[in-house]
Amino acid sequence: MRNRSIRSAVKTKVNKFRRAVAAGQGDVEAMAVAAISALDRGVSKGVLHRNNAARRKSRLMKRLNATVGARTADR
């Protein structure tokens, strides 16, 4: 049951980040940091495998960099 709550929190933060990127909100950097820290917390608690978290963090950063790069190019 403890693992389920931690895993659910990780999924919630990752989904909030994805929705913020899709909506074009300005606070995506803070949401990315929150999602990454949740992934790291899941690994430290033994809920997620470290390679799984690393892959998911890589995908988050890739999406964040694409968003920030697109905003910078628009200026």
matplotlib code that plots the C-alpha trace (Angstrom):
import matplotlib.pyplot as plt

x = [0.0, 2.9, 4.4, 1.1, 0.8, 4.4, 3.9, 0.6, 2.3, 5.1, 2.5, 0.5, 3.5, 4.6, 1.1, 0.8, 4.1, 2.9, -0.4, 1.4, 3.6, 0.7, -1.2, 1.8, 1.9, 4.9, 5.6, 6.9, 10.4, 9.1, 6.8, 9.7, 11.8, 8.9, 8.5, 12.2, 12.4, 9.4, 11.0, 14.2, 12.2, 10.6, 14.0, 15.3, 12.3, 12.7, 9.5, 11.0, 14.0, 16.8, 17.0, 13.2, 13.4, 16.4, 14.6, 11.5, 13.7, 15.4, 12.1, 10.9, 14.0, 13.8, 10.2, 11.2, 14.1, 11.9, 9.4, 11.9, 13.8, 10.5, 9.8, 13.3, 13.0, 9.7, 11.3]
y = [0.0, 2.4, 1.7, 2.4, 5.9, 6.8, 5.5, 7.5, 10.7, 10.2, 9.7, 12.7, 15.1, 13.8, 14.2, 17.7, 18.6, 17.1, 19.0, 22.3, 21.8, 21.1, 24.1, 26.4, 27.5, 29.5, 27.5, 24.3, 24.5, 24.3, 21.4, 19.6, 19.9, 18.6, 15.6, 14.8, 15.0, 12.7, 10.2, 10.3, 9.8, 6.8, 5.3, 6.0, 4.2, 1.2, 1.7, 2.4, 0.9, 3.5, 2.9, 3.4, 6.7, 7.8, 7.1, 9.0, 12.0, 12.0, 12.2, 15.0, 17.0, 16.4, 17.8, 20.7, 21.7, 21.6, 23.8, 26.3, 26.3, 27.0, 29.9, 31.3, 31.1, 33.0, 36.0]
z = [0.0, 0.7, -2.7, -4.4, -2.8, -3.7, -7.3, -7.6, -6.4, -9.0, -11.8, -10.6, -10.7, -14.1, -15.5, -14.1, -15.9, -19.2, -19.0, -18.2, -21.2, -23.5, -22.2, -22.5, -18.9, -17.7, -14.6, -16.3, -14.9, -11.3, -12.2, -13.9, -10.8, -8.7, -11.0, -11.0, -7.2, -7.0, -9.3, -7.2, -4.0, -5.6, -6.4, -2.9, -1.3, -3.6, -5.4, -8.9, -10.5, -11.0, -14.8, -15.1, -13.2, -15.3, -18.5, -17.3, -16.2, -19.5, -21.3, -19.0, -19.6, -23.4, -23.3, -21.1, -23.3, -26.4, -24.7, -23.4, -26.7, -28.6, -26.2, -26.7, -30.5, -30.4, -28.8]

ax = plt.figure().add_subplot(projection="3d")
ax.plot(x, y, z, "-o")
ax.set_aspect("equal")
plt.show()
